């Protein structure tokens, strides 16, 4: 970084009880107060170079001490002291860091060449044009300094000139870059890379405030010289530098006002970054979009910004990794660790996007590749969130069911996620277990996974029966000797109908191999439960039928006795004989 040295006299300024003065045999005759600092100076070195002080002291005599108040001094006491030291000939160093306040203060004091040739303003402007604007880091530093004096810098044209200088250097081909720059990417070794990276400028530009950064990025985009991916990389670098630790806001111990102030600042930065993302797909990564979306949930950004992020993330959803989806829940009231609602919103948007661009998306090969990548991504994500003790089954199932049938060639990964969930949540109700396993399709499991599932004691019996039935159906299709495929209820009672055979040792056997024996053990348990239930219903029906028959017999017996009584009265002989 370049600097300009002016003056040769040693610095003899000193401070005494908030008063600044310099060692001199001549008593001070000019008292200047700036904010809380008072300067005891002399008219003779200052008035010839400062037009403002000449005008303010024009009505006073040379021997009279003049008090002045310059509270509106740009840059405050430090900037004024640079101007005063220049007048005294004291040695000072001007660089890009203190140039802006020094020039603004010199302009206020009217230290122009019209007042005295070779004055402070002329030297500062020459240094600005020949040194600061010619350097890369000098231009960035000067632009940063304008942030403290925005109105003065704008009126003097400093901001515009610095921005033009920065843009000109950014658009320079990398092979022509000869100045120093900051580049601290992980794994990058400048000694091993002789060529300048295309994104060499992104880290230095990220040191600017969001308004200056936006001006530079929008100006660069308007030239259409740099590719969208390079613009996206600059946005990514800026977000990583200016939005650190955003997720800690929820648990920070700072005061409410400080947290809200920080949230408001970061909310504005995020919304500005989102508005600058190029429309081209791939200009930023899916992981970056999902991270911004997660941060937006914590900051409470506008619905427009959040909708735009969901839309952009859904377009590139297939490019995401599982780690990109592991966003923490934004609400302190939500006991779930992961924000599944965010992932579900992006997944819904992804499906709507494909339906919108292609009414016959099912026949589109590109869509099939995309939806199957997303389906595998969601199943892998389900395996992670299944380990969350507080993950409700409703959210787990809702996310799993949102993936359409064409999104899964097989259900092995989904089974793995369900198996993990069942083991982590052993106290699930039967209804929840049934709801969870209902999304599993047995015919889409590989033979190895089906073999594991049949032995899985965590699965509901209904699911195990479905697996066994599918196995039998598959075996029946593979063999031609099987005359008839058993139905599910026949499968349950099949063990009773199997003929007994004898093994090689002469012992009786049911003709079952080990795998069939395991299946029969499961079906026997189900059959026993069903038999008990049927037996109870049958006993109730028998009891009712018996009571009805007894009632009928009593009625018939009563009628018979009445008839006999009437006959005995009219034909007593016959009655006796019949007895």
PEWO-V649264 format. One record per helix or strand. SS is the DSSP state (hx for helix, st for strand). FROM is the first residue (numbers start at 1). TO is the last residue. If there is no record, write none. Layout:
SS:FROM:TO / SS:FROM:TO
//
This chain:
st:3:6 / st:9:9 / st:13:15 / st:19:22 / st:30:34 / st:37:41 / hx:43:46 / hx:51:56 / st:66:69 / hx:76:88 / st:90:90 / st:92:95 / hx:99:108 / hx:120:132 / hx:136:145 / hx:150:155 / hx:158:170 / hx:174:176 / hx:202:205 / hx:210:223 / hx:228:242 / hx:246:248 / hx:256:276 / hx:286:299 / hx:303:315 / hx:317:319 / hx:322:325 / st:328:328 / st:338:338 / hx:340:357 / hx:361:363 / hx:365:385 / hx:393:402 / hx:405:407 / hx:412:424 / hx:430:437 / hx:442:444 / hx:447:454 / hx:461:478 / hx:488:497 / st:501:502 / st:508:509 / hx:514:570 / hx:572:578
//
